[in-house]
Amino acid sequence: MTPQELRALCLSFNAAVEDFPFNPETSVFKVMGKLFALTALDGRPLTVNLKCDPEDAARLRGEHPGLVVPGWHMNKRHWNTVTVDGELPDRLVRELVEDSYDLVVAGLPRAERLRLDRP
């Protein structure tokens, strides 16, 4: 997956926006003001921090050592840093980004979730 494909994927979700609160190099993708993905799109290797269910996070780290690691500068229990350099299947990366978005949306107040469901 290229940096452009990762960016497009993150922005493809309902109400997703890109922000740069830390510096111009770090893309922060949010839904309703809540972070679901963080990446330096020009980083080598390309990595992205994604929210993850704690049990799934541990399982993924075991299945993909070195490619899925505890979230850098994040809560290690709930966040993974995923290397997006082609070793992991793009399908898996897409699923992990979508899972991160879904977990963040699930934690939003009901009124905000309902607003997301409207066309």
Disulfide bonds with the S-S distance in Angstrom:
none
